[in-house]
Amino acid sequence: MDTNPKPPNTDVDTTPPAPGDLELVRGFLSLHDHVEGTRDSLPPSSETITWWLRDRGLLAFDEAPTEGDLRWTTGILEALRSRVHENMGQPPDPGSIDALDRAARETELSVDFGGKALRAGASGVRGAVGRIVAVAFLAELDGSWDRFKECSSPTCRAVFWDRSKNRSGRWCTMKDCGNRAKVRAYRERERTSA
Protein backbone atom coordinates (compact mmCIF):
# COMPACT_ATOMS: atom_id res chain seq x y z
CA MET A 1 0.00 0.00 0.00
CA ASP A 2 1.32 3.46 -0.95
CA THR A 3 1.81 5.50 2.23
CA ASN A 4 2.03 8.72 0.19
CA PRO A 5 -0.50 8.51 -2.67
CA LYS A 6 -0.22 11.19 -5.34
CA PRO A 7 -3.25 13.54 -5.38
CA PRO A 8 -5.53 12.92 -8.40
CA ASN A 9 -4.93 16.19 -10.30
CA THR A 10 -1.13 16.14 -9.87
CA ASP A 11 1.12 14.97 -12.71
CA VAL A 12 4.55 13.47 -12.47
CA ASP A 13 6.97 16.30 -13.27
CA THR A 14 8.73 15.57 -16.59
CA THR A 15 10.76 18.79 -16.71
CA PRO A 16 14.52 18.10 -16.93
CA PRO A 17 16.13 18.51 -13.50
CA ALA A 18 18.18 21.48 -12.39
CA PRO A 19 21.73 20.76 -11.17
CA GLY A 20 22.33 19.60 -7.61
CA ASP A 21 20.30 21.12 -4.79
CA LEU A 22 18.67 23.51 -7.26
CA GLU A 23 16.42 20.63 -8.33
CA LEU A 24 14.72 20.82 -4.93
CA VAL A 25 13.87 24.47 -5.61
CA ARG A 26 12.84 23.83 -9.24
CA GLY A 27 10.55 21.01 -8.20
CA PHE A 28 8.94 23.17 -5.52
CA LEU A 29 8.48 26.07 -7.93
CA SER A 30 6.86 23.74 -10.47
CA LEU A 31 4.22 22.35 -8.11
CA HIS A 32 0.78 22.61 -9.63
CA ASP A 33 -2.51 20.84 -10.07
CA HIS A 34 -4.50 20.46 -13.28
CA VAL A 35 -8.01 21.56 -14.09
CA GLU A 36 -9.73 18.19 -14.21
CA GLY A 37 -9.70 16.73 -17.70
CA THR A 38 -7.34 19.36 -19.17
CA ARG A 39 -3.63 20.25 -19.27
CA ASP A 40 -4.40 23.70 -17.78
CA SER A 41 -2.42 24.32 -14.58
CA LEU A 42 -3.64 25.64 -11.25
CA PRO A 43 -1.69 26.57 -8.12
CA PRO A 44 -1.05 23.47 -5.97
CA SER A 45 -3.59 22.31 -3.43
CA SER A 46 -2.69 21.66 0.21
CA GLU A 47 -2.81 17.93 -0.59
CA THR A 48 -0.30 18.36 -3.43
CA ILE A 49 2.09 20.38 -1.26
CA THR A 50 1.91 17.80 1.54
CA TRP A 51 2.42 14.92 -0.92
CA TRP A 52 5.43 16.66 -2.52
CA LEU A 53 7.14 17.47 0.79
CA ARG A 54 6.72 13.85 1.90
CA ASP A 55 7.78 12.47 -1.48
CA ARG A 56 11.04 14.46 -1.28
CA GLY A 57 11.73 13.32 2.27
CA LEU A 58 11.31 16.84 3.66
CA LEU A 59 8.32 15.95 5.85
CA ALA A 60 7.83 12.75 7.83
CA PHE A 61 4.79 10.66 6.99
CA ASP A 62 3.55 10.90 10.57
CA GLU A 63 3.71 14.73 10.56
CA ALA A 64 0.33 16.29 9.89
CA PRO A 65 0.82 19.85 8.61
CA THR A 66 -1.70 22.45 9.71
CA GLU A 67 -3.74 24.41 7.19
CA GLY A 68 -1.95 27.53 8.45
CA ASP A 69 1.45 26.01 7.63
CA LEU A 70 0.25 24.97 4.18
CA ARG A 71 -1.17 28.46 3.45
CA TRP A 72 2.17 29.90 4.60
CA THR A 73 3.99 27.48 2.28
CA THR A 74 1.82 28.56 -0.65
CA GLY A 75 2.74 32.19 0.09
CA ILE A 76 6.46 31.34 0.06
CA LEU A 77 6.02 29.37 -3.17
CA GLU A 78 4.38 32.38 -4.85
CA ALA A 79 7.06 34.75 -3.50
CA LEU A 80 9.78 32.56 -5.02
CA ARG A 81 7.84 32.37 -8.30
CA SER A 82 7.75 36.17 -8.29
CA ARG A 83 11.55 36.12 -8.12
CA VAL A 84 11.55 33.80 -11.18
CA HIS A 85 9.36 36.32 -13.02
CA GLU A 86 12.09 38.91 -12.43
CA ASN A 87 14.40 36.64 -14.46
CA MET A 88 11.93 37.10 -17.30
CA GLY A 89 11.91 40.90 -17.19
CA GLN A 90 9.27 41.74 -14.59
CA PRO A 91 10.12 44.36 -11.96
CA PRO A 92 11.01 43.23 -8.43
CA ASP A 93 8.06 42.78 -6.10
CA PRO A 94 8.95 44.28 -2.68
CA GLY A 95 6.18 42.20 -1.06
CA SER A 96 7.78 38.98 -2.25
CA ILE A 97 11.18 40.03 -1.00
CA ASP A 98 9.67 40.89 2.41
CA ALA A 99 7.88 37.52 2.50
CA LEU A 100 11.13 35.66 1.79
CA ASP A 101 13.01 37.69 4.41
CA ARG A 102 10.30 36.81 6.96
CA ALA A 103 10.46 33.15 5.87
CA ALA A 104 14.20 33.09 6.55
CA ARG A 105 13.54 34.29 10.10
CA GLU A 106 10.53 32.02 10.65
CA THR A 107 12.42 28.93 9.48
CA GLU A 108 15.35 29.90 11.74
CA LEU A 109 17.93 29.92 8.97
CA SER A 110 21.46 30.07 10.29
CA VAL A 111 24.92 30.01 8.74
CA ASP A 112 26.95 26.80 8.94
CA PHE A 113 30.52 27.84 8.08
CA GLY A 114 31.86 24.29 8.50
CA GLY A 115 29.34 22.85 6.06
CA LYS A 116 29.37 25.99 3.91
CA ALA A 117 25.58 26.09 3.97
CA LEU A 118 22.51 27.68 5.46
CA ARG A 119 20.52 25.46 7.82
CA ALA A 120 16.88 25.71 8.87
CA GLY A 121 16.46 25.33 12.61
CA ALA A 122 12.68 24.96 12.46
CA SER A 123 11.04 21.56 12.23
CA GLY A 124 8.07 20.28 10.26
CA VAL A 125 6.76 22.20 7.26
CA ARG A 126 8.68 25.34 8.19
CA GLY A 127 11.95 23.44 8.39
CA ALA A 128 11.25 21.80 5.02
CA VAL A 129 10.51 25.13 3.38
CA GLY A 130 13.53 26.62 5.14
CA ARG A 131 15.76 24.17 3.25
CA ILE A 132 14.23 25.35 -0.04
CA VAL A 133 14.60 29.04 0.89
CA ALA A 134 18.24 28.45 1.86
CA VAL A 135 19.07 26.88 -1.51
CA ALA A 136 17.23 29.70 -3.32
CA PHE A 137 19.15 32.35 -1.37
CA LEU A 138 22.51 30.76 -2.14
CA ALA A 139 21.51 30.49 -5.81
CA GLU A 140 20.79 34.21 -5.88
CA LEU A 141 24.22 34.86 -4.36
CA ASP A 142 26.13 32.73 -6.87
CA GLY A 143 24.08 33.86 -9.89
CA SER A 144 22.61 30.45 -10.69
CA TRP A 145 19.11 31.69 -9.80
CA ASP A 146 19.02 33.69 -13.05
CA ARG A 147 18.59 30.46 -15.04
CA PHE A 148 15.19 29.67 -13.53
CA LYS A 149 12.32 30.55 -15.88
CA GLU A 150 8.63 29.87 -16.07
CA CYS A 151 7.33 27.94 -19.07
CA SER A 152 5.97 30.25 -21.79
CA SER A 153 2.87 28.09 -22.30
CA PRO A 154 -0.13 30.02 -20.96
CA THR A 155 -1.57 26.81 -19.46
CA CYS A 156 1.61 25.62 -17.70
CA ARG A 157 3.05 26.69 -14.33
CA ALA A 158 6.24 24.63 -14.56
CA VAL A 159 9.55 26.30 -13.82
CA PHE A 160 12.62 25.06 -15.64
CA TRP A 161 16.39 25.48 -15.49
CA ASP A 162 17.43 27.22 -18.71
CA ARG A 163 20.42 25.30 -20.05
CA SER A 164 20.73 27.30 -23.28
CA LYS A 165 24.00 29.21 -23.71
CA ASN A 166 22.24 32.50 -24.41
CA ARG A 167 19.51 31.85 -21.81
CA SER A 168 16.77 31.92 -24.44
CA GLY A 169 14.84 28.80 -23.34
CA ARG A 170 11.06 29.22 -23.40
CA TRP A 171 9.40 25.91 -22.47
CA CYS A 172 9.64 23.48 -19.59
CA THR A 173 10.04 20.65 -22.11
CA MET A 174 10.32 20.83 -25.86
CA LYS A 175 8.53 17.48 -26.11
CA ASP A 176 5.36 18.77 -24.43
CA CYS A 177 4.81 22.52 -24.15
CA GLY A 178 7.33 23.49 -26.86
CA ASN A 179 5.83 21.07 -29.36
CA ARG A 180 2.26 22.21 -28.60
CA ALA A 181 3.32 25.86 -29.08
CA LYS A 182 4.93 25.08 -32.43
CA VAL A 183 1.85 23.17 -33.63
CA ARG A 184 -0.40 26.10 -32.56
CA ALA A 185 1.84 28.57 -34.40
CA TYR A 186 1.84 26.38 -37.52
CA ARG A 187 -1.95 26.08 -37.48
CA GLU A 188 -2.29 29.83 -37.02
CA ARG A 189 -0.01 30.50 -40.00
CA GLU A 190 -1.98 28.02 -42.11
CA ARG A 191 -5.27 29.59 -41.08
CA THR A 192 -4.17 33.15 -41.87
CA SER A 193 -2.66 32.17 -45.24
CA ALA A 194 -5.80 30.28 -46.32
Secondary structure, DSSP 8 states (H G I E B T S, - for coil): --SS---TT-----S---STTHHHHHHHHT--EE-TTSS-EE---HHHHHHHHHHTTSS-TT----HHHHHHHHHHHHHHHHHHHHHTT----HHHHHHHHHHHHHTTEEEETTTTEEEE---HHHHHHHHHHHHHHHHHHHTGGGGEEE-S-TT---EEE--STTS----S-IIIIIHHHHHHHHHHHHHHH-
